[in-house]
Amino acid sequence: MEFLYEGISIGYSICGSGPDLLLLHGWGCTRSIFDAFLPSLSRTHRVIGLDFPGFGESSEPDSVWGVYEYEAMLEAFCDHLGIVEPSIICHSFGGRVAIVFATRRKVGRMIFADAAGIKPRRTLRYWLKVYSFKLSKWFLLKVMHNPEAVERLRKGRGSADYNSASPMMKAILSKVVNQDLRRLLPSIEAPVLLFWGENDTATPLSDARLMERKLRDAGLVTVPGGSHFSFLDNPALFLAVARNFLG
């Protein structure tokens, strides 16, 4: 199915019946990442999954969006489908959008699976890396006049998500990762379950513990040895916890 938002095509799917449950995927993924859980979740909920603009069946934004633009799209999407007070399962980038959404709309219960939203603290090593890149870029462009070498340097330094993105999505990624949403957490009234991989390096376990402290009503489930995709590392545990929490 398709929803048009300001000329952008949004792909989505619906299954099951009951209270609304939104599935919000992470950066570089699509709604299909939750497919294994649909048969169970759809027995008790109307499950709605969408592809964020720039991923899956959805077209890219035509300007450099941040988290708030993605959230505005989600509000319009919910209005279009008559979604009121949904529960939410979100992973990684989907967590950013869910945090803002929960401060603007009433939600039921929320499951943050290795969710993003906390801007990482930058170490001295990080800043040395940043400024060495800037210096190398200046030298290659201004002295060597070699833009191809700059692109090779950029690919060697950037994350896999960044390197695989289109120019527009690169700009959007750069914007959203620098948006720190921790100040919004105390405003979320809904109960939140934090489901986290012990060895998550993208959104470390320290992020989950910070969220647990700042949220009004939150509990943390840790997956031993789990990665940034802890819900896929231990799907049986995730489904059992999710079904119990969502009711």
N, C-alpha and C positions, 0 to 999 in steps of 0.2 A: 504494500500500500504506500501511498505517497501523500505528503502534506507540503504545500507551498508556503514558504515564509519569506516575504520580501524578495521574491524571485528565486529563492533557493529551494531546491527539491530535497525533501527530507523523507528517507525511506524508513518504514516502520512496520511492525507486525503486532498482532493481538491474538492471544489465545486464552481459553478458560473463561470462567465467570466468578463473580464474587467481588470483594473489595479490590480496589485498584492497586496494582503493584508496578512501579516503574523500575526498569532496568537501565542503568546508565554505565556505559562501557568506558574503558580507559583509552588513553592516547595510543594511536596506532592499531587499535582493535576495532571490532564492530559488534553489533548486538548479538551476533552468533556465538560470542564467547560464553554466553549463558545458556546455550542450547541444551546442554546435558541436564539442566535443572528444570526445564520447562514442563516436562510431563508431571512432575511432582508438584511444582508451585501452582500450575494451572488448575489443579484439582480444588484449590481453595481460594484462588484469586483470579481476577482478570489481569493478566500479565501483559504489559505493554513495553516493548523494546524498540528503541529507535537508534539509527545511526547518526551520530553527531555530524554536522556539516564538515565536509572534508574527509569523511571516512565511509567505507562501505558503499551503500546505494545513495548516499547523500552528496550533493554537489558542494564545492568549496564556497566559503564566503567570498564576497567580492571586495572586501576591505579587511584590514587587520583587526580581527575580533580579539577580545579578551574574555575572561570568565563571565563578566556581566552581560556581554552580548550573547554568549551561549545560553545564559540563564534566561534572558528575555525571550529567546527563541523557545525555550522549554515551557515558559509560562503560556506563550501563544499556542504551542502544541497542545498543552493540557486544556486550554479553553476550547480549542477546536474539537477535541474528543470528549469534552465534558468530564474531564478527570478532576475530581474534587477530593482533597485530603488523602492523597495516595501514600502508601508506604513506598520505600525506596531501597533498592539494593544498588550500590555504586562501587565501582572499582577505579582506583588511581585518579585520572583526570575527571572521571564522572563524579568523584567526591568533591572536587572544587565546585562544580555546578550545583551539586546537591546542597552544599553548605549555604550558598547564596540563596538558593530556592527556598530552603527551610526557614530563612529569615524573612521571607516575603509572602509565603503561602503556608497555609496549615498543612501539615503532613501527619501521617499516622506514626509508623515506626521506621527506623532507618538502620540499614546495615552498611557500615563502611568497611569494605574489603580492601586493605592496603591502600587506603584513600590518600589522595594528595590534598594540599591546602596549606601546608606549613612551609614557608620559604626556608631553605636550609641555611644554616650558619656557614659562612665562607671562611675557610682556613687560609693561612698565609700561603700555603702551597697552591691553593686555588687561584689567589690573586697573582702570584708569580706566573702561573700558567697563562692567565688572561693577558697580562701585560707583555709577556714574552711573545704571545701570538700577535698582539697589536704592533709590537716593534717589528716583528718579522714581516707582517703584512705591509707596513709602511715601507720597509726596505725593498720588498719584492715589487711593489707598485711604483714607488717614486724613484728608486735607484735602478732596479733591474728591468722595470717596465714589463713585468711578466705576470699577468692576471691568471694564467693557467696554473702557475706554481702556487698562487694564493688559494685557488680552489682545491688543489691537492693537499695543501696544508690544512685547509678548513675541514676537509673530509677526514684527515688523520686525527684531528682534535675533537670533532663533534661526536655527539652520541649517535647511536644507531637510529633512534627516532628522528633526530635532526637531519642526519645525512640522507635518510630515505624519503624525506618530505619534499613537497613542491616548494617553490620560492614563497608562495603565499602562506603555506602551512608552516614553513620555517619561521616566518615573521610572527605568526600567531603563537607558535610554541615558545618563542623567545619572550613574548609578552606574558603569556599565562603562567610560566614557571616563576616569574618574578612578582606575581600577585600573592601577597601573604594574607590569608583569610583567618588567621587565628583570633583576631579581635571579634569576629562574628560568632564564634563558637558559643559563648555564654548566652547568646540570644536564641539559640535553638531550644525549643521547648519539648520536642519529641524525644522519646527514649531512643538511644543509639547503641547498637551493638558494634563493637570494633573487632574485626576478624583479621588477624595479622600474621604474616610469616616471620618467624624468629630471625631469619637471615635476609630479610628484605633489605636490599641496598638502594632501591629507588626511593622508597618512602620508609625510612628505617623505623624500627620498633619504638624508638624515642619519640617519633611523631605521634604514634598511637597513645603513648603514655601522656604526652602533653595534651592531646585531645581529650583523653579521659579526665584529666584534671580540670579542663576548662568547660567541658560540657556539663549541663545541669544534671542529666540522667544518662549515665553511660557505664558500660561494662566491657571488659577486654577479654577476648579469647585468643590465645597465642598458639600457632601451629609449630611444633618443634621441627626445626630444619626447613621450615617453609620459606618460600621465596616471595617475590613481589606478586606472584600469582598463587597465593596460599589457598584460595578457594578451589583451584584446579589441582594443587598438590595433594589435597585431602578432601575430595568432593563429598565423600560420605559424611565426614564430620561437618562440613559446611552446610550440607542439606539438612542434617539433623538439627543443628543449631538454628538455622534459618527458620525451619518449620516450627520449632518450639517457640522461637522469639516472635514470629509473625502471627502465630495462632491459627 
